[in-house]
Amino acid sequence: MFLPITLLLYWAVGFKRIKAQNAILLLASYFFYGLWDWRFLLLIVASSLVDYFAALAIKSTESNGKQKLFLYSSVLWNLGVLFLFKYYNFFIDEFAVLFNMQQGEYAFSTLNLILPVGLSFYTFQTMSYSIDVYKKRIEPTRNLLNFLCFVSFFPQLVAGPIEKASDLLPQFSKKRSFKTEEVKEGLRQILWGLFKKVVIADNAAYIVNMVYASPEDYGSLSLLYASILFFIQIYGDFSGYSDIAIGSAKLFGFKLSKNFNIPYLAKSVTEFWQRWHITLTRWFTDYVYFPIIQKNLRSNIRRNIAIFLTMALIGLWHGADWTFIIFGGFQGFLIILERTPLSKERKSSLYHKSAIPKILLPFFSFLFITISSILFRSQNIEEVGIILKGIFSFIPSEHLASIINKRFILFLFIMIALEVITRIKDFPLTQIDKYVNRPTRWIIYYILIFLIFRYAGPKEDFIYFQF
Amino acid sequence: MPGPKRTLSIFSFSKTQKRFLKYCLGFFIPVIIAYFILELLVLNIPINYKVFGTYLDTHSRKIKVMALGSSQMKCGFNPALSDENAINFASTSQHHNEDFQILKGTIDRLPKLKYVLLEVSYNHLELPHHPNDYWKNTIYLKYYNVNAFERPTWFKDRLVYLSNPRFYSHKLMDYYFYKTDHSQLNEYGFDINNYEGAFKKLNYDETKIASHKFKIIDREDTAIFKKNTAYLFEMLDYLQAKKLKVIVATLPLYKTYLKERNPNVVQRRDSVLSVIKKKYKNVILLKEETDTLQFTAKDFLNENHLNPDGAKKFTALVNQKLDSLN
């Protein structure tokens, strides 16, 4: 009910009243966030204010030293909040393990803190705003309401896409007129996102959770199948969420960045990261990778270090655990291998490209990604070891037939087929009205709604909400 | 000249918006109607929770015993055979956190409540609790009027089909189309016809049962163990503060299942039971998990659940314990 009510209020005030529309959006966003835990509203407001004023302060002075000071204050605040809520306990625990200390033996103890939903997303968004103002890529806004809306815009607040201020912020100052076609597109994208989340991801999660709950009980093929399904689960879950977010934003007349571009078609790990969680990769490329390599684009060593560090940080962004750090580092390692020439003919070290037919390349990158997604799913390094050992010890899989659900495979095939066929579009249902008449369209929508209700998997939280 | 004042109402929509609203209503009204038909069909299915809820409403002033637990307790304790007026709130996969919410949410409605029968099964303490949005919370809200969400509830929290479409879709098909639902619930919500399990299919033949494959969770998790144990103690503290007598029970398991249990998990669970026995004066233990003398293959539905015959024996043992508490 939240979305229709907000939408009705938003359009009822009229498109000429931008301030009123933004105020409705802000209240709705804070209400939405407060539903989860109202205490963290204070944090999001504080983060917004810090960056709002830091950017204005940067603009107000000509002194580079002062500008740097304001920028560092903003970055320190953002990283500090992130560190406190997300990484503090991890580092304290690891420190204790490193020096073989028991609790109470060291000055700092772990804190009993809940990780605020969406912290990693909005922190990165606000931080990039201050950096962009400092780098003179954008002008700071003086409109506090618009800035608060930019940070807390509810469709993308809790799990992205991570928007650049230059893309999203100006949209809050522009008139948003009600365009029926755009709103219909938004609804279609929400419907498609729900299908991916509820029918694909949640059903995949059911099998994955079962197998990963007791991996010792399953054979090699079952473990491999569950690991592949985990990749599908996380894709359906996160890209489904992104579609819902982008679609919801369209209902309000906003355009958000594309976050996924059929990543399973990637012909290399490098390309995979250009297709997967695109806005996160873009953020790290702009604010971590490029600053590290600076102008030394030709320095292979520097570039490789930059790749490895960037990917390890992308891993760490996902969560405070070694599994995520190793996951990121492993991706970095694969990308470096891909980019490192074997010989003067500049062949990749990872693939003997000439030896592999082009059509098979996605399977190779998919294999690498699947293996590394084990790190993503496992609770700890020991579990990774159990799964990998299980897969590579070629134990017969007695339970394989029981975990393969033919109907789910059919739905998965339909999803992949539709996405691949319509790959040049944002999502399969886009501009469907150009191709089929209204009764046919409605039948398609009703079928999708039926599938969502009838074949929904057990309810699972969106995976990326925890980040 | 200033235009007429715009008011915040449906009338301030433009023609395009109004047309689109009509379009949406035309599209969504059939969906909403279809959904509510589904919801009504689901509510019409005679599931045990509904019977528990009705029994709770009609007998709340008489109930003296409350059973809580998972499917083992659900299958093992038949309130109809209890010497004291009882209600069995146990249900499949129900964990201690749900047990506690049900207890807290109903206790004020049960003025005569004296005893609580609580299950601590083999791996109860090493299985994670369900999150606050567990689908059964809708059932507890709908049928027992217990808010286990631990937050203000909304209209959608009462929609039963929506809480678990997968589960209820199967239920709907089984009940209305395939007619495969053979359950026969007594007035307490206990299924007196619950014999259709693996053991019946194997004709209770012990040789066949010995080679029958089943699933057992033998995973250890000491972090969850610590958390769950602390939670269990919190629950027992509450029961003690409420001056209720508690029977902490382990239910019978078939010998093939007993053999497959993880000894570390068993040992940790048993050590907790020993602590409970020493710490709480209001608690007595009913350890029947390894009772292979009284409970034979014919008493089991499958490796870890009793059938109604087994439930008869187990309920008799509960009656004995209740006598000893009096």
Interface residues (C-beta under 8 A of the other chain):
Chain A: M1 L8 L9 W11 A12 V13 G14 R17 F178 T180 V183 A213 S214 E216 D217 E398 W442 Y445 Y446 I449 F453 R454 Y455 A456 G457 P458 K459 D461
Chain B: R6 L8 S9 I10 S12 F13 S14 T16 Q17 R19 F20 F27 P30 V31 Y35 L38 P131 D133 W135 W154 F155 K156 Y161 S163 N164 P165 R166 F167 S169 K213 K215 I217 D218 R219
